Amino acid sequence: MKAAIKGLYAVTPDIVDTTELLAKVEAALAGGARLLQYRNKTASAALRLLQARALHALAREYSVPLIVNDHLDLATAVDAAGLHLGREDGSLGEARARLGPEKLLGVSCYNRLENALDAAHAGANYVAFGSFFPSAVKPGAPQAPLALLGEARRRISLPVVAIGGDNAPQLIAAGADAVAVISALFGAPDIRAAAQRLSALFPGHE
C-alpha cells in the first residue's frame, strides 16, 4: 500500500557530511515530517549511494517513505519508496516500468497544469508545482500562481504538492495536500521545532 502524500514533505539540502545530514533529517522526522526526499545536486555517485542507503534505514525507523530525486538507478539500488522526476530527469514511462506499480512516482510540473495532466496520464502518484514565491534554492525558477493549486485539485485526481515552506499557510489554504520544504526546515536553528510548526499547519494534524 502506497504512503499518503500529505503533510510536511522534507527535501534534503546538499550536505557532504553524512553524519550531519542524518542528524538534521532525524530532527525533521521526529518533528513530524511525513515524507522525505533525498535530493543532492552536488554529491558524487558513491556519496549519493551511501547517503541514500543511510536515509532509507532512518526513514524506515519513522515509517516515512524515502523518495529519491532525479536518479532512477539510485532509487532502485536502495529500494526506495519512490522517485521524483523533474523536466530533464528522464522518461516518466520508463521510470514507472522499472519501478513497478507499487512505488511512488512524483513529477515536478513547475507552473504548467498541462505537465500535470500528462504526468497523471503517464502513471504519476502525485504532482508538484512551484516555486510560488522567490526561492533561494532555485532563484531562476518560473513562479507559479497560487490559483494553479486549486485548479489542479479540480482537474486532477492526484495529491498536489507545493514548493515553499516559508509560505506554507498560503499554499495549504490554496489547496496543497503537501508542502515540500528545504531551507525553511533544514536552515532553521531548531529543525525539530520547525518541523512541528510546519506539520501543525495541515488540517487534521495530530
N, C-alpha and C positions, 0 to 999 in steps of 0.2 A: 504493500500500500504506500503510495507516494505521500510525502510530507505536505502539509498545508503551506501554501505561500501566503503568509500573513504575519504582520508584526515587524519587528526590527530585523533588518537584513544587514548584517555586518559584513563589510568588504574590507579585506586586509590592505594595509599600506605596504609600500615597498620597504621591507626591513631585512637586512642581510643576516643579522644575528638571530638565529632560530630560537634560542632560549628567550630572548626579549620578545620575539613575535608570539611565542606560545604564552608567555605571561600576560601580554596585552589581550590576546584572544580569550584566554581563560577568564579574565576580568569581564569582558564583554558577554561571554556566555553565562557567567554567574549572575550578571545583571539582567539577563532576560532576553538576549538575542535569540531569535527563533530560527534564523538561517545564517549560514556562514559561507562566504565566497572567498576562495583563495585567488588573489589577483596580485601578481608581481611582474611588472613590466621590465625589470632590470636584472633579475637573477639569471644565473646560468641554468642550463637544463638539469644539471646534477643537483644544484641547490633547490630548484623547484621541486624535484622529486623528493628530496629529503624533507623539505618543509611540508609538502602536501601529505606525505605519509604521517608525519607527526601531528598535523592538524586533523587528519582523518581520525586518528586514535583519540585525540582530545575531544573532538566533536561528538564522537560516539558516547563518551562518558556523560555528556549532557543531552543525549538523544536529539542532537541537532544535525541536520543534513549538511554535509560539505559539498559545495558546488565549485567546480574548477572553472576559472575564467580562461577562455581562448583555446586551451590546449586539450584537444580530444584524446591524444595519446596519453597524456598525463592523467586525465580523468579515468581512463580505462585501466591504466597501470596501477593506480591506487584504489581502484574500485570505489570511486567517489559516488555520492548520491546523485550527482548530475553535472551538467556542463552549461556554461553561459557563453553565448557567442555574440560577437559584435559584427559590424558591417563587413569586415575583411577577414573574418576568422574561419572561413571555410563553409562548406555546404551544410545547410540545415538537414537536408535529406540524408546525406552521408552520416552525419552525426547521429541522427535518430536510428539509422540502420545499425550502426556499430554499437550504440549504447543499449539498444533493445527497448522494449516498451515500458519497462519498469523504472527507468532512470528519469530524473528531471531534466528538462531542456528549456533553458530560458534564452531570450533573444533581446538584444538592445535595439530599440526601434527609434531612438532619438526623438525627433519631433514629427514623425510621419505615421499617421494611422494606417496608411497603405502597407507599410512594412509589417505592422502588427497583424493585419488581416492575412497577409501572405504567410507569416510565421504560424499563425493559428492553423491555417490550411496544411502546412508542412509538418505539423506534429509537435509544436511547442507546447509546453505546460504553463508558461507564463510569459508575459511581455513586459519590457521595461522601457520607460520613457524618461527623457531628461538629458541634460540638466534643465531645470525650470528657472534657476537663478544663476548668477555668475558663480563659477566654480574655480577654486584654486587648483584642483586636481586636473580639470580639463578646461583651461582658460579659453580655448578657441572653439569649444563645442557650441553648436547651434542651440539656442534656447527654445524650449517648448512652452506653449501657452498652457496655463492651468486647466482651461476648458477641455484640453485634449484628454485628460484623465476621465472625466465624466463621459465624454463621447466614446472612449474605448470601453468603458464599463457597459454602455448601452449596446454597443455593436459587436463585442467580442465576449464569448463566454469563457474567458480565462482570467486568472488573477492578474492584477495590474500593479506593477512595481514602479515607484517613482524614485528618482535620484535626488538626494539633497537633504541631509539631516538637519541643517540649520533652520530649515523652513518646514520641518515635518508637520506641524499643526495645519498649515495651509494645504499641504499635499494630501493629508488624510481627509481633511474636510472636502477637498475637491474630488475624492474618490479613490485614492490609492489604497490597495489592500496591504501593501508592504512598502517600507521606505528603505532604500539602500544608502548606507552611510559609511563614509571613510573618516574624513577629518573631524567632523563633529563628535565622533565617538573615540577614535584612537588618538586624536590630538588633545583630548580633554585631560585635565590634571588628575581626575578620578574617573577612570574608564568604566568601572562598575556602576558608579553613581550616574554617569551619563547614560549608560545602557538602561538603567532602571527608569530614568526620567523619560527617555525616548519610548521605551516599551509601554509606559503608563499612558501614553497619548492615544493608544489604539482602543477602539470600542471593545468592551468585553474583556479587557486585560485583567488578569487575576494577580 
